[in-house]
Amino acid sequence: MTWEEVEPKAFKTAVDEFFKDAVEIFAYFDIVLEHFNEGKSIQEELRKFREERPSIFNLIYAIFHKPEEVSDKIERIGVEKEKVEKLEEFKKRFKKLAEEIDLFVLSEILS
């Protein structure tokens, strides 16, 4: 199996898992956003989520920082409308965290 065959399947699996567990994921990030709004560091919370749900974390990172790539994959594999809407809802609701997520990923790359 080639990367071109594996990668869309992995993306689809992550989207499906995100949709299935959306209530739990949104609740977790509501707490993260609350801590962020209080001026607290959220790096450890992001680290914990990434360790527990790496494919979902990568999907979240991608919806904020690689939107064209995500849109292309969504079209190519035919993600259902309600799943796309849930991703868009997450992006809109937690847009204040986008920069912190990016900083977390950069710090992980540099460490």
N, C-alpha and C positions, 0 to 999 in steps of 0.2 A: 504494500500500500504506500502511495506517495504522500508527501506533505500536503499537496493540493487536495488530496482526498481526506486526510486526517484532520487538518486544521478546520475546515468548515463543520465537521462533525463535532469537534471539541467546542467550537463556538456555539453551535446549536444546543449541545448538552448544557453549557453554562447558562444560556438564555432560559432553557426549560427549567433548570434548577433555580435560577433567580425568580422566575415567575411562580414556581411551586412554593418557594419559601419567602415570598415577598413580604408578608406580614411581619415575619421575624426579622428580616433584613431591614425593613423600614423602621421597626421599633429600635433596633440596635443603632442605626444611624440617627434616629431622633435624639437618642442619648448623647451620641458623639457631637451632634450639632449643638445641643444644649451646652455641653462642656466647652465647645469652641466659642459659643456666644458669651460664656462666662469668662473667657480669656484663658482657659486652661489649655495645656498642651494635649493634643489628641494623638500624638505619634504612637504611643503605646497601645491605644485602642485600635488604631489602624493596623499596627503590627500583629496584634492578637487576631483580628479579623482575617488578615491575609494568611496567617498560619493555619487558621481553622477552615477557611473557605478560599483557597488560592484561585480557583477558576472564577469564582464570583468577584473576588477583588480585582482580578485582571479585567473582567468585563466592565466593572465600575470605572476603573482607570481609563479604559478605552472609550467609554461613552463620554467622558469629559475631555479627553486629550487626543482621541483619534476618531472624531465623529464621522468623517468621510469613509474611513475604513469600516466602521461599524455599519453605516448605511449601506455600503456596498455588500457586505456579508449578509445583512438582513434581506436585501433584494435577491441576492444570489441563491440563498437557501430557502427563501420563502417563509420567513418567520411570521407567525400569526399576528393579526392586527392588535389583539388585546395584549400580547407580550411586548410588542413595540411600544404601545401606549404606556405600559408599566415602566419600561426603561425610560421613556420620556418624562414620566411623572417623577421618577427618582432623580433624574438629571435636574429637573426644575426645582424640586423640593430641597435638594442638597447642593445647589450650585455654589453656595458659600464655602463648601469644603473642597472644591476642585483644586485650588492652589495648595492647600495642605496635603491633599493626596499626592499631588505632583512632587511636593517637597519630600514627602515620605519616600516615594519611589526613587527620587534622586539620591537621598541619603543612603538608601539601601544599595544602590549601585556603587556609590563611592566608598562604602565601608567594606 
